[in-house]
């Protein structure tokens, strides 16, 4: 049986693992397999990324270059742009982006492109796993027919499963090996073998009855977060109108030992999951005549937060008898979360665009992001990259307003409030002690 053949390879540590897409998900995954003594090959369309990996250099913050070099030198990790090498892999894992179209419908073109590369080279004895977040049904409705077009049969010749990625960039506590892995195969044999594969690198594997369940579980995880963050953001706007400290309200509610989980407001939501994944679920719901109202409301609230931040800036400047037009506004942080260099879907981009449209002179400082470029969503400023400036005393003093958009830990906030005149804090970066002795006027989300 094909199941037993692949399990035997795993038991002998002779299985060859291929990972398509060496980004925030794929590179840590490939490195984990190599670290456990398996041979891992990463497939990339970006030649520069492949070259950097083969030179022992990491471009992902959660993976140390020293570890990459160790695995490459040991012959257990390599990167390539030659997809013909897929035929040499016993297990192939797809870790490609799944963005949204402008219509906010799922864009599975990267999955299809990866599947086509596999389809051309599929052979008997391979396990294919999709990790890219997608709508329920993708694995068995899209991938399975493509693979069976080769004439090979599921369970007889190859196995197919879905296992959602769970990556939290910049989180030192939870990384690939200690995050439980959900696995759902198109068949029972596929589930069993995929679970056994992941058990080589993670502490806990949770098998479910189907790929559809695993796909839906991933969307539930991030939709849960999006909806609750939306509630926190709506509460923040209400508290601002009522002149109540939002953060104190949340701290008080969080003392309840049951029935409450704290979520916190912010300038908007960013990253590769929360702004996108709920749309995959709501899109699939619409195909079945179901209106997912919670998802729509959360998206509406969260997408308005950059506008609310701009209003806080306008209110702060107005209290200082200053106009938005011509005001010098300095953003601290443009990454979507602290201590990483990822700007995907970052609310900072929307804030910058809105401030610029009102005539503000906008600069930013981010120790992790050297420059930002604006996509079609910010068409008025496309092609105009903005570079991070040095956070000098003069820059802080000359700013009419400083906005803490991302609360990077290495920024000296004491120096900021000692020198600034107005600070808008969207992340609760300025704790009570800092605020007590602040020379700056502080406006909080």
C-alpha positions in Angstrom: 0.0 0.0 0.0 1.1 3.5 -0.8 0.4 4.5 2.8 2.8 1.9 4.2 5.5 2.8 1.7 5.7 6.5 2.7 5.5 5.6 6.4 8.4 3.3 6.0 10.4 6.1 4.4 9.6 8.3 7.4 10.6 5.6 9.9 13.9 5.2 8.1 14.4 9.0 7.9 14.9 8.6 4.2 11.8 10.6 3.1 12.5 13.7 0.9 10.4 16.7 1.6 9.7 19.5 -0.8 8.2 22.8 0.3 6.8 25.2 -2.4 7.1 28.8 -1.3 9.9 29.9 1.1 8.2 32.7 2.9 7.1 33.2 6.6 5.5 29.7 6.5 7.6 27.7 4.1 11.1 28.5 5.2 10.6 27.7 9.0 8.8 24.5 7.9 11.6 23.3 5.6 14.2 24.2 8.3 12.4 22.2 10.9 12.3 19.1 8.6 16.1 19.5 7.9 16.7 19.9 11.6 15.1 16.6 12.3 17.5 14.8 9.9 15.2 14.7 6.8 16.3 16.1 3.4 14.3 19.2 2.6 14.2 21.1 -0.7 12.6 24.5 -0.9 11.1 25.6 -4.2 11.0 29.3 -5.1 10.2 31.4 -8.2 12.4 34.2 -6.8 16.0 33.3 -7.7 17.5 35.8 -5.2 15.7 34.1 -2.3 16.9 30.6 -3.4 20.5 32.0 -3.7 20.4 33.5 -0.2 19.2 30.2 1.3 21.9 28.2 -0.5 24.5 30.8 0.8 23.3 30.1 4.3 21.5 33.4 4.7 18.0 33.8 6.2 15.6 36.7 5.2 13.0 35.6 7.7 13.3 37.0 11.3 12.2 33.8 13.0 14.9 31.7 11.3 18.5 32.3 12.2 21.0 32.5 9.4 23.3 30.3 11.4 20.7 27.5 11.4 20.2 27.8 7.7 23.9 27.6 7.1 24.2 24.6 9.3 21.5 22.7 7.5 22.8 23.7 4.0 26.3 22.7 4.9 25.0 19.3 6.2 23.3 18.7 2.9 19.9 18.5 4.4 18.5 21.8 3.1 18.7 23.4 -0.3 16.6 25.9 -2.3 15.9 25.8 -6.0 14.0 27.4 -8.8 14.0 24.1 -10.8 10.6 22.6 -10.3 11.7 19.4 -12.1 13.2 18.4 -8.8 9.7 17.9 -7.4 9.7 14.4 -8.9 12.4 13.5 -6.4 10.3 14.5 -3.4 8.2 12.0 -1.5 6.2 14.6 0.3 5.3 18.0 -1.3 3.9 20.8 0.9 2.4 23.9 -0.7 3.0 27.1 1.2 2.1 29.9 -1.2 0.2 33.2 -0.6 -3.6 33.3 -0.9 -4.4 37.0 -1.3 -7.7 38.6 -2.2 -8.7 40.1 -5.5 -9.8 43.7 -5.6 -13.4 42.4 -5.4 -12.4 40.8 -2.0 -12.9 37.4 -3.5 -10.4 34.5 -3.0 -7.4 34.5 -5.3 -6.1 30.9 -5.4 -4.0 31.5 -8.5 -0.8 30.8 -6.5 -2.2 27.5 -5.3 -3.2 26.6 -8.9 0.3 27.5 -10.2 1.9 25.3 -7.6 -0.5 22.5 -8.3 0.2 22.7 -12.0 3.9 22.3 -11.3 3.2 19.2 -9.2 0.7 17.8 -11.8 3.4 17.9 -14.5 5.7 15.8 -12.3 3.4 13.7 -10.1 4.6 10.1 -9.7 3.5 7.1 -7.7 4.5 7.3 -4.0 4.0 11.0 -3.3 2.1 12.8 -0.5 0.8 16.3 -1.4 -0.2 18.7 1.4 -1.7 22.1 1.0 -0.9 24.6 3.9 -2.1 27.8 2.2 -5.2 29.3 3.8 -8.2 28.8 1.5 -11.9 28.2 1.4 -13.4 24.8 2.5 -13.4 22.4 -0.4 -10.3 23.6 -2.2 -8.2 20.5 -1.5 -10.8 17.9 -2.8 -12.6 20.1 -5.3 -9.6 21.8 -7.0 -6.4 19.9 -6.2 -7.7 16.3 -6.3 -9.2 16.6 -9.9 -6.0 18.2 -11.1 -3.8 15.5 -9.7 -6.1 12.6 -10.9 -6.0 14.1 -14.5 -2.5 12.5 -14.6 -4.1 9.1 -14.5 -2.8 8.4 -11.0 -5.3 7.5 -8.4 -5.8 8.7 -4.8 -4.8 6.1 -2.2 -3.5 3.8 -4.9 -0.7 6.1 -6.2 -0.7 9.3 -4.2 -2.1 10.9 -1.0 -3.6 14.3 -0.5 -4.2 16.4 2.7 -4.7 19.9 4.1 -2.9 21.2 7.1 -3.4 24.9 7.9 -0.3 27.0 8.7 -0.2 28.5 12.1 2.6 31.1 12.1 2.9 34.1 14.4 5.9 36.1 13.1 8.1 37.5 15.9 6.6 35.3 18.6 9.5 33.8 20.5 7.3 31.5 22.6 5.3 29.7 19.8 7.2 28.5 16.8 6.7 25.6 14.4 7.7 22.8 16.7 5.4 23.7 19.7 2.3 24.8 17.8 -0.2 22.0 17.5 -0.8 20.9 13.9 -4.3 20.3 12.5 -4.3 17.7 9.7 -7.2 16.6 7.5 -6.8 14.3 4.5 -9.1 13.7 1.6 -9.0 10.1 2.7 -8.2 8.3 5.9 -4.9 7.1 4.6 -4.0 10.6 3.6 -4.8 11.9 7.1 -2.7 9.1 8.7 0.4 9.6 6.7 0.3 13.4 6.7 -0.1 13.3 10.5 2.8 11.0 10.8 4.9 13.3 8.6 4.2 16.3 10.8 4.8 14.3 14.0 8.4 14.3 13.0 8.7 18.0 13.6 5.8 19.1 15.9 5.0 18.1 19.5 1.3 17.6 18.9 -0.8 16.6 15.8 -4.6 16.9 15.8 -6.2 14.8 13.1 -9.7 15.7 11.8 -12.1 13.7 9.6 -11.5 15.6 6.3 -9.6 18.3 4.5 -12.8 20.4 4.6 -12.8 20.4 8.4 -9.2 21.4 8.5 -9.8 24.2 6.0 -12.8 25.5 7.9 -10.9 25.3 11.3 -8.2 27.7 10.0 -10.8 30.2 8.9 -12.6 29.9 12.2 -9.4 30.7 14.1 -8.8 33.9 12.3 -12.4 35.0 11.9 -12.8 34.6 15.7 -9.9 37.0 16.1 -11.1 39.5 13.5 -14.6 39.6 15.0 -13.3 40.1 18.5 -10.8 42.7 17.5 -13.7 44.4 15.7 -15.6 44.5 19.0 -12.6 45.9 20.8 -12.2 48.6 18.1 -15.8 49.6 18.3 -15.5 49.8 22.1 -12.5 52.0 21.7 -14.4 54.4 19.5 -17.3 54.5 21.9 -15.0 55.1 24.9 -13.3 57.9 23.0 -16.7 59.6 22.5 -17.5 59.0 26.2 -14.1 60.2 27.4 -13.4 56.9 29.0 -10.0 55.1 29.0 -10.5 52.1 26.8 -7.5 50.2 28.1 -8.5 50.6 31.7 -12.0 49.2 30.8 -10.4 46.2 29.2 -8.0 45.6 32.1 -11.0 45.7 34.5 -13.1 43.3 32.4 -10.1 40.9 32.1 -10.1 40.4 35.9 -13.1 38.1 35.4 -11.7 34.6 35.6 -14.4 33.1 33.3 -16.5 34.0 30.3 -14.2 36.8 29.1 -11.1 36.9 26.9 -9.3 40.2 26.4 -8.8 41.6 22.9 -7.3 44.9 22.3 -8.0 47.8 19.9 -5.5 49.1 17.4 -5.0 51.3 14.3 -6.4 48.6 12.1 -5.6 45.0 11.3 -2.7 43.8 9.2 -0.7 40.7 8.3 -1.3 37.8 6.0 -4.2 36.3 7.9 -6.7 38.4 9.8 -7.5 41.0 7.1 -7.9 38.3 4.5 -9.0 34.9 5.8 -12.6 35.9 7.0 -13.3 36.9 3.4 -12.6 33.3 2.2 -15.2 32.1 4.7 -17.8 34.7 3.8 -17.2 34.1 0.1 -17.8 30.4 0.5 -20.9 31.1 2.6 -22.4 33.3 -0.2 -22.0 30.3 -2.6 -24.5 28.5 -0.3 -26.9 31.4 0.1 -25.7 32.2 3.6 -25.0 35.8 4.8 -22.2 35.9 7.3 -23.1 39.1 8.9 -20.7 39.1 11.8 -17.7 38.8 9.4 -19.0 41.8 7.4 -19.6 44.0 10.4 -16.1 43.2 11.8 -14.5 44.0 8.5 -16.4 47.3 8.4 -15.3 48.3 11.9 -11.7 47.2 11.5 -11.3 48.9 8.1 -12.4 52.2 9.5 -9.8 52.3 12.3 -7.1 54.1 10.1 -9.7 56.8 9.5 -10.4 57.0 13.2 -6.6 57.4 13.9 -6.5 60.3 11.5 -9.4 61.9 13.3 -7.5 61.6 16.6 -4.5 63.3 14.9 -6.8 66.0 13.6 -8.4 66.5 17.0 -5.0 66.7 18.7 -3.7 69.3 16.2 -6.9 71.3 16.4 -6.5 71.6 20.2 -3.1 73.0 19.5 -4.7 75.4 17.0 -2.9 73.7 14.1 -4.2 72.7 10.7 -3.8 69.3 9.2 -2.5 70.9 6.0 1.2 71.4 6.3 1.4 69.6 9.7 4.6 67.5 10.2 3.4 64.1 11.3 5.9 61.4 12.3 4.7 57.8 12.5 6.6 55.4 14.8 6.4 52.0 13.2 4.8 50.9 9.9 5.1 47.0 10.3 1.7 45.4 11.0 2.9 44.2 14.4 5.8 44.9 16.7 9.4 43.7 16.3 9.0 42.3 12.8 9.6 43.8 9.3 6.3 42.7 7.7 4.2 45.4 6.3 1.6 43.3 4.5 -1.9 44.9 4.9 -0.4 47.2 7.6 -2.8 49.9 8.7 0.1 52.3 8.7 -0.1 52.4 4.8 -3.7 53.6 5.0 -2.9 56.1 7.7 -0.1 57.6 5.6 -2.3 57.8 2.5 -5.1 59.5 4.4 -2.7 62.0 6.1 -1.0 62.8 2.7 -4.4 63.4 1.1 -5.1 66.0 3.8 -1.8 67.8 3.0 0.3 66.5 5.9 4.0 66.2 5.6 4.4 62.6 6.7 7.6 60.8 7.7 8.1 57.5 9.6 10.7 55.7 11.7 10.8 52.0 11.8 13.9 50.1 12.9 12.8 47.0 11.0 11.4 48.5 7.7 13.8 50.6 5.7 11.2 51.8 3.1 7.6 51.3 2.1 6.1 51.3 -1.3 2.4 51.9 -2.1 0.3 49.5 -4.1 -2.8 50.1 -6.2 -4.8 50.6 -3.1 -2.9 53.8 -2.6 -2.9 54.8 -6.3 -2.3 58.5 -5.7 1.1 57.7 -4.3 2.1 54.6 -6.3 5.7 54.7 -7.2 6.7 57.0 -4.4 8.6 55.0 -1.8 8.9 56.5 1.6 12.1 55.8 3.6 12.5 55.4 7.3 14.2 58.4 8.9 16.5 58.4 11.9 14.7 59.2 15.1 16.8 62.1 16.2 16.0 64.6 18.9 15.4 67.3 16.3 12.9 65.1 14.3 10.9 64.5 17.5 10.9 68.1 18.5 10.0 69.4 15.0 7.0 67.0 14.6 3.6 68.6 15.1 2.3 65.2 16.0 3.9 61.8 16.6 1.8 58.7 16.1 2.7 55.4 17.6 1.3 53.0 15.0 3.5 50.0 15.8 4.9 49.6 19.4 8.4 48.3 18.6 10.1 47.5 21.9 13.5 49.1 21.0 12.0 52.6 20.6 12.8 54.9 23.6 9.3 56.1 24.4 10.6 58.1 27.4 12.7 60.2 25.0 9.8 60.6 22.7 7.4 62.0 25.3 10.2 64.2 26.8 10.7 65.9 23.5 7.4 65.8 21.6 4.5 68.2 21.9 1.7 65.9 20.9 1.6 62.1 20.8 -1.2 59.9 19.5 -0.8 56.4 21.0 -2.7 53.7 19.1 -1.1 50.7 20.9 -1.1 51.6 24.6 2.7 51.8 24.3 2.8 54.6 26.9 2.0 53.0 30.3 0.7 54.9 33.3 4.0 55.8 34.7 5.2 57.3 31.5 2.1 59.3 31.0 2.2 60.7 34.5 5.5 62.6 33.9 5.0 63.3 30.2 5.9 66.7 28.8 3.9 65.8 25.7 0.1 65.9 25.5 -1.0 62.3 24.9 -4.1 61.3 22.9 -4.9 57.6 23.3 -7.0 55.3 21.1 
